[in-house]
Amino acid sequence: MFPVGGVGVMLLGIVLSGGVCLLLHLALRGRLGPFTSGSVALFLWSLTVIGFITLIPANGAPGIVPAEGRMDTCSWDIGGPAPDGFWIFSGGQRLLNTVVFIPSGALLVLATARRARGALVAAPLGLAFLAACSVAIEVTQLVLARLDRACDVTDVVDNVLGAAIGVGIGFLLALLLRPWRGGSA
């Protein structure tokens, strides 16, 4: 049986991980500067938030999921088993799956923009990393039926779209904030 779950557990994990990332920012600030250390810490926190909201059962601990009740493979039907609405945001789960990866994409660029060319080199690799994170989440949801989540290729598509939008936003913010200019590094 999966012993934990529910919105309260998600929120507690998010708050506690935020505290850990704040400590990481403070530890790295002298070495990387406040802008880069803050971007790195927030990037790691955004990944942790994604983990909590996708890998903790939303409706409490579901207990045992019978073998005949679990999926054997991921849904390859674009649109898949995702419901039309979601309990936090209106607009559907597909919108949420896209929006949740936007901060990670933007923060990835900002965390690597300390050197003017750093983000240009790191962005494609970071986007591939975020895509791999999305795939890992879906595989985990498939393998661990007790999470009471559905594995869906549509989620990967939506997550990668969100990460790509975030990377674009990150480049715009980097051009605006120019962290390579010493003042904000």
KEBARO-182371 format. One record per residue (C-alpha): x negated, z, y negated; residue in one letter; residue number from 1. Coordinates in nm, 2 decimals. Example, Ala and Ser with C-alpha at 12.3 -4.5 7.8 and 13.67 -1.06 7.14 Angstrom:
REM residues 2
<rec X="-1.23" Z="0.78" Y="0.45" code="A" pos="1"/>
<rec X="-1.37" Z="0.71" Y="0.11" code="S" pos="2"/>
//
This chain:
REM residues 185
<rec X="0.00" Z="0.00" Y="0.00" code="M" pos="1"/>
<rec X="-0.12" Z="-0.08" Y="-0.35" code="F" pos="2"/>
<rec X="-0.11" Z="0.27" Y="-0.51" code="P" pos="3"/>
<rec X="-0.08" Z="0.19" Y="-0.88" code="V" pos="4"/>
<rec X="0.13" Z="-0.04" Y="-1.10" code="G" pos="5"/>
<rec X="0.37" Z="-0.07" Y="-1.39" code="G" pos="6"/>
<rec X="0.34" Z="-0.12" Y="-1.76" code="V" pos="7"/>
<rec X="0.21" Z="0.23" Y="-1.82" code="G" pos="8"/>
<rec X="-0.09" Z="0.18" Y="-1.59" code="V" pos="9"/>
<rec X="-0.16" Z="-0.16" Y="-1.76" code="M" pos="10"/>
<rec X="-0.16" Z="0.00" Y="-2.10" code="L" pos="11"/>
<rec X="-0.37" Z="0.30" Y="-2.00" code="L" pos="12"/>
<rec X="-0.63" Z="0.06" Y="-1.85" code="G" pos="13"/>
<rec X="-0.63" Z="-0.15" Y="-2.16" code="I" pos="14"/>
<rec X="-0.67" Z="0.15" Y="-2.40" code="V" pos="15"/>
<rec X="-0.95" Z="0.30" Y="-2.18" code="L" pos="16"/>
<rec X="-1.14" Z="-0.03" Y="-2.15" code="S" pos="17"/>
<rec X="-1.11" Z="-0.07" Y="-2.52" code="G" pos="18"/>
<rec X="-1.28" Z="0.26" Y="-2.57" code="G" pos="19"/>
<rec X="-1.56" Z="0.15" Y="-2.34" code="V" pos="20"/>
<rec X="-1.60" Z="-0.18" Y="-2.52" code="C" pos="21"/>
<rec X="-1.61" Z="0.01" Y="-2.85" code="L" pos="22"/>
<rec X="-1.90" Z="0.21" Y="-2.72" code="L" pos="23"/>
<rec X="-2.07" Z="-0.11" Y="-2.60" code="L" pos="24"/>
<rec X="-2.03" Z="-0.25" Y="-2.96" code="H" pos="25"/>
<rec X="-2.19" Z="0.06" Y="-3.11" code="L" pos="26"/>
<rec X="-2.48" Z="0.05" Y="-2.86" code="A" pos="27"/>
<rec X="-2.55" Z="-0.32" Y="-2.93" code="L" pos="28"/>
<rec X="-2.49" Z="-0.32" Y="-3.30" code="R" pos="29"/>
<rec X="-2.85" Z="-0.23" Y="-3.40" code="G" pos="30"/>
<rec X="-2.99" Z="-0.50" Y="-3.17" code="R" pos="31"/>
<rec X="-2.75" Z="-0.78" Y="-3.22" code="L" pos="32"/>
<rec X="-2.59" Z="-0.70" Y="-3.56" code="G" pos="33"/>
<rec X="-2.23" Z="-0.59" Y="-3.62" code="P" pos="34"/>
<rec X="-2.08" Z="-0.94" Y="-3.60" code="F" pos="35"/>
<rec X="-2.24" Z="-1.05" Y="-3.27" code="T" pos="36"/>
<rec X="-2.21" Z="-0.71" Y="-3.10" code="S" pos="37"/>
<rec X="-1.84" Z="-0.68" Y="-3.21" code="G" pos="38"/>
<rec X="-1.77" Z="-1.04" Y="-3.08" code="S" pos="39"/>
<rec X="-1.94" Z="-0.96" Y="-2.74" code="V" pos="40"/>
<rec X="-1.75" Z="-0.63" Y="-2.70" code="A" pos="41"/>
<rec X="-1.42" Z="-0.79" Y="-2.80" code="L" pos="42"/>
<rec X="-1.49" Z="-1.08" Y="-2.56" code="F" pos="43"/>
<rec X="-1.54" Z="-0.85" Y="-2.27" code="L" pos="44"/>
<rec X="-1.24" Z="-0.65" Y="-2.37" code="W" pos="45"/>
<rec X="-1.02" Z="-0.96" Y="-2.38" code="S" pos="46"/>
<rec X="-1.13" Z="-1.04" Y="-2.02" code="L" pos="47"/>
<rec X="-1.05" Z="-0.68" Y="-1.92" code="T" pos="48"/>
<rec X="-0.70" Z="-0.71" Y="-2.08" code="V" pos="49"/>
<rec X="-0.64" Z="-1.04" Y="-1.89" code="I" pos="50"/>
<rec X="-0.74" Z="-0.86" Y="-1.57" code="G" pos="51"/>
<rec X="-0.51" Z="-0.57" Y="-1.63" code="F" pos="52"/>
<rec X="-0.20" Z="-0.78" Y="-1.71" code="I" pos="53"/>
<rec X="-0.26" Z="-1.03" Y="-1.42" code="T" pos="54"/>
<rec X="-0.38" Z="-0.80" Y="-1.14" code="L" pos="55"/>
<rec X="-0.18" Z="-0.48" Y="-1.18" code="I" pos="56"/>
<rec X="0.18" Z="-0.51" Y="-1.04" code="P" pos="57"/>
<rec X="0.42" Z="-0.53" Y="-1.33" code="A" pos="58"/>
<rec X="0.70" Z="-0.33" Y="-1.18" code="N" pos="59"/>
<rec X="0.52" Z="-0.04" Y="-1.03" code="G" pos="60"/>
<rec X="0.35" Z="-0.01" Y="-0.69" code="A" pos="61"/>
<rec X="0.54" Z="-0.26" Y="-0.47" code="P" pos="62"/>
<rec X="0.43" Z="-0.11" Y="-0.14" code="G" pos="63"/>
<rec X="0.41" Z="-0.33" Y="0.16" code="I" pos="64"/>
<rec X="0.49" Z="-0.70" Y="0.13" code="V" pos="65"/>
<rec X="0.59" Z="-0.84" Y="0.47" code="P" pos="66"/>
<rec X="0.39" Z="-1.13" Y="0.60" code="A" pos="67"/>
<rec X="0.69" Z="-1.35" Y="0.60" code="E" pos="68"/>
<rec X="0.75" Z="-1.27" Y="0.24" code="G" pos="69"/>
<rec X="0.41" Z="-1.37" Y="0.11" code="R" pos="70"/>
<rec X="0.29" Z="-1.72" Y="0.02" code="M" pos="71"/>
<rec X="0.03" Z="-1.88" Y="0.24" code="D" pos="72"/>
<rec X="-0.10" Z="-2.12" Y="-0.03" code="T" pos="73"/>
<rec X="-0.09" Z="-2.15" Y="-0.40" code="C" pos="74"/>
<rec X="0.20" Z="-2.34" Y="-0.56" code="S" pos="75"/>
<rec X="0.08" Z="-2.69" Y="-0.65" code="W" pos="76"/>
<rec X="0.41" Z="-2.77" Y="-0.82" code="D" pos="77"/>
<rec X="0.33" Z="-2.79" Y="-1.19" code="I" pos="78"/>
<rec X="0.58" Z="-2.54" Y="-1.33" code="G" pos="79"/>
<rec X="0.56" Z="-2.35" Y="-1.00" code="G" pos="80"/>
<rec X="0.73" Z="-2.02" Y="-0.93" code="P" pos="81"/>
<rec X="0.69" Z="-1.89" Y="-1.28" code="A" pos="82"/>
<rec X="1.01" Z="-1.75" Y="-1.43" code="P" pos="83"/>
<rec X="1.15" Z="-1.89" Y="-1.75" code="D" pos="84"/>
<rec X="1.11" Z="-1.57" Y="-1.94" code="G" pos="85"/>
<rec X="0.87" Z="-1.28" Y="-1.93" code="F" pos="86"/>
<rec X="0.93" Z="-0.91" Y="-2.00" code="W" pos="87"/>
<rec X="0.71" Z="-0.88" Y="-2.31" code="I" pos="88"/>
<rec X="0.73" Z="-1.22" Y="-2.49" code="F" pos="89"/>
<rec X="1.01" Z="-1.47" Y="-2.52" code="S" pos="90"/>
<rec X="0.92" Z="-1.83" Y="-2.48" code="G" pos="91"/>
<rec X="0.84" Z="-1.82" Y="-2.11" code="G" pos="92"/>
<rec X="0.55" Z="-1.72" Y="-1.89" code="Q" pos="93"/>
<rec X="0.37" Z="-2.05" Y="-1.94" code="R" pos="94"/>
<rec X="0.34" Z="-1.98" Y="-2.31" code="L" pos="95"/>
<rec X="0.21" Z="-1.63" Y="-2.23" code="L" pos="96"/>
<rec X="-0.04" Z="-1.77" Y="-1.98" code="N" pos="97"/>
<rec X="-0.17" Z="-2.00" Y="-2.26" code="T" pos="98"/>
<rec X="-0.17" Z="-1.74" Y="-2.54" code="V" pos="99"/>
<rec X="-0.35" Z="-1.47" Y="-2.34" code="V" pos="100"/>
<rec X="-0.67" Z="-1.69" Y="-2.30" code="F" pos="101"/>
<rec X="-0.69" Z="-1.80" Y="-2.67" code="I" pos="102"/>
<rec X="-0.87" Z="-1.48" Y="-2.79" code="P" pos="103"/>
<rec X="-1.13" Z="-1.51" Y="-2.50" code="S" pos="104"/>
<rec X="-1.21" Z="-1.87" Y="-2.60" code="G" pos="105"/>
<rec X="-1.25" Z="-1.79" Y="-2.97" code="A" pos="106"/>
<rec X="-1.45" Z="-1.47" Y="-2.90" code="L" pos="107"/>
<rec X="-1.68" Z="-1.66" Y="-2.66" code="L" pos="108"/>
<rec X="-1.78" Z="-1.90" Y="-2.94" code="V" pos="109"/>
<rec X="-1.82" Z="-1.62" Y="-3.19" code="L" pos="110"/>
<rec X="-2.03" Z="-1.41" Y="-2.95" code="A" pos="111"/>
<rec X="-2.27" Z="-1.70" Y="-2.90" code="T" pos="112"/>
<rec X="-2.28" Z="-1.83" Y="-3.26" code="A" pos="113"/>
<rec X="-2.56" Z="-1.61" Y="-3.38" code="R" pos="114"/>
<rec X="-2.78" Z="-1.91" Y="-3.36" code="R" pos="115"/>
<rec X="-2.62" Z="-2.22" Y="-3.52" code="A" pos="116"/>
<rec X="-2.66" Z="-2.43" Y="-3.20" code="R" pos="117"/>
<rec X="-2.59" Z="-2.14" Y="-2.96" code="G" pos="118"/>
<rec X="-2.22" Z="-2.19" Y="-2.95" code="A" pos="119"/>
<rec X="-2.25" Z="-2.57" Y="-2.90" code="L" pos="120"/>
<rec X="-2.45" Z="-2.51" Y="-2.58" code="V" pos="121"/>
<rec X="-2.26" Z="-2.20" Y="-2.46" code="A" pos="122"/>
<rec X="-1.91" Z="-2.33" Y="-2.53" code="A" pos="123"/>
<rec X="-1.88" Z="-2.58" Y="-2.24" code="P" pos="124"/>
<rec X="-2.04" Z="-2.33" Y="-2.00" code="L" pos="125"/>
<rec X="-1.82" Z="-2.05" Y="-2.13" code="G" pos="126"/>
<rec X="-1.51" Z="-2.27" Y="-2.09" code="L" pos="127"/>
<rec X="-1.61" Z="-2.34" Y="-1.73" code="A" pos="128"/>
<rec X="-1.66" Z="-1.96" Y="-1.69" code="F" pos="129"/>
<rec X="-1.31" Z="-1.89" Y="-1.83" code="L" pos="130"/>
<rec X="-1.16" Z="-2.15" Y="-1.60" code="A" pos="131"/>
<rec X="-1.34" Z="-1.99" Y="-1.30" code="A" pos="132"/>
<rec X="-1.19" Z="-1.65" Y="-1.41" code="C" pos="133"/>
<rec X="-0.85" Z="-1.80" Y="-1.40" code="S" pos="134"/>
<rec X="-0.90" Z="-1.95" Y="-1.06" code="V" pos="135"/>
<rec X="-1.04" Z="-1.61" Y="-0.93" code="A" pos="136"/>
<rec X="-0.72" Z="-1.44" Y="-1.07" code="I" pos="137"/>
<rec X="-0.49" Z="-1.68" Y="-0.88" code="E" pos="138"/>
<rec X="-0.69" Z="-1.65" Y="-0.56" code="V" pos="139"/>
<rec X="-0.68" Z="-1.27" Y="-0.58" code="T" pos="140"/>
<rec X="-0.30" Z="-1.29" Y="-0.64" code="Q" pos="141"/>
<rec X="-0.27" Z="-1.51" Y="-0.33" code="L" pos="142"/>
<rec X="-0.50" Z="-1.30" Y="-0.11" code="V" pos="143"/>
<rec X="-0.36" Z="-0.96" Y="-0.22" code="L" pos="144"/>
<rec X="0.01" Z="-1.00" Y="-0.16" code="A" pos="145"/>
<rec X="0.06" Z="-0.63" Y="-0.24" code="R" pos="146"/>
<rec X="0.00" Z="-0.72" Y="-0.60" code="L" pos="147"/>
<rec X="0.35" Z="-0.88" Y="-0.59" code="D" pos="148"/>
<rec X="0.22" Z="-1.18" Y="-0.79" code="R" pos="149"/>
<rec X="0.25" Z="-1.55" Y="-0.73" code="A" pos="150"/>
<rec X="-0.05" Z="-1.78" Y="-0.70" code="C" pos="151"/>
<rec X="0.03" Z="-2.09" Y="-0.91" code="D" pos="152"/>
<rec X="-0.20" Z="-2.38" Y="-1.02" code="V" pos="153"/>
<rec X="0.02" Z="-2.42" Y="-1.33" code="T" pos="154"/>
<rec X="-0.12" Z="-2.08" Y="-1.44" code="D" pos="155"/>
<rec X="-0.48" Z="-2.22" Y="-1.42" code="V" pos="156"/>
<rec X="-0.38" Z="-2.52" Y="-1.63" code="V" pos="157"/>
<rec X="-0.21" Z="-2.30" Y="-1.89" code="D" pos="158"/>
<rec X="-0.50" Z="-2.06" Y="-1.90" code="N" pos="159"/>
<rec X="-0.76" Z="-2.33" Y="-1.94" code="V" pos="160"/>
<rec X="-0.55" Z="-2.49" Y="-2.22" code="L" pos="161"/>
<rec X="-0.54" Z="-2.15" Y="-2.39" code="G" pos="162"/>
<rec X="-0.92" Z="-2.11" Y="-2.35" code="A" pos="163"/>
<rec X="-0.98" Z="-2.46" Y="-2.49" code="A" pos="164"/>
<rec X="-0.76" Z="-2.39" Y="-2.79" code="I" pos="165"/>
<rec X="-0.94" Z="-2.06" Y="-2.84" code="G" pos="166"/>
<rec X="-1.28" Z="-2.24" Y="-2.83" code="V" pos="167"/>
<rec X="-1.16" Z="-2.47" Y="-3.11" code="G" pos="168"/>
<rec X="-1.04" Z="-2.18" Y="-3.31" code="I" pos="169"/>
<rec X="-1.37" Z="-2.01" Y="-3.25" code="G" pos="170"/>
<rec X="-1.56" Z="-2.31" Y="-3.39" code="F" pos="171"/>
<rec X="-1.35" Z="-2.31" Y="-3.70" code="L" pos="172"/>
<rec X="-1.40" Z="-1.94" Y="-3.75" code="L" pos="173"/>
<rec X="-1.78" Z="-1.97" Y="-3.69" code="A" pos="174"/>
<rec X="-1.79" Z="-2.25" Y="-3.95" code="L" pos="175"/>
<rec X="-1.60" Z="-2.02" Y="-4.19" code="L" pos="176"/>
<rec X="-1.79" Z="-1.70" Y="-4.12" code="L" pos="177"/>
<rec X="-2.13" Z="-1.85" Y="-4.05" code="R" pos="178"/>
<rec X="-2.28" Z="-1.57" Y="-3.85" code="P" pos="179"/>
<rec X="-2.61" Z="-1.75" Y="-3.83" code="W" pos="180"/>
<rec X="-2.67" Z="-1.69" Y="-4.20" code="R" pos="181"/>
<rec X="-2.80" Z="-1.33" Y="-4.17" code="G" pos="182"/>
<rec X="-2.53" Z="-1.17" Y="-4.39" code="G" pos="183"/>
<rec X="-2.28" Z="-1.14" Y="-4.11" code="S" pos="184"/>
<rec X="-2.51" Z="-1.14" Y="-3.81" code="A" pos="185"/>
//
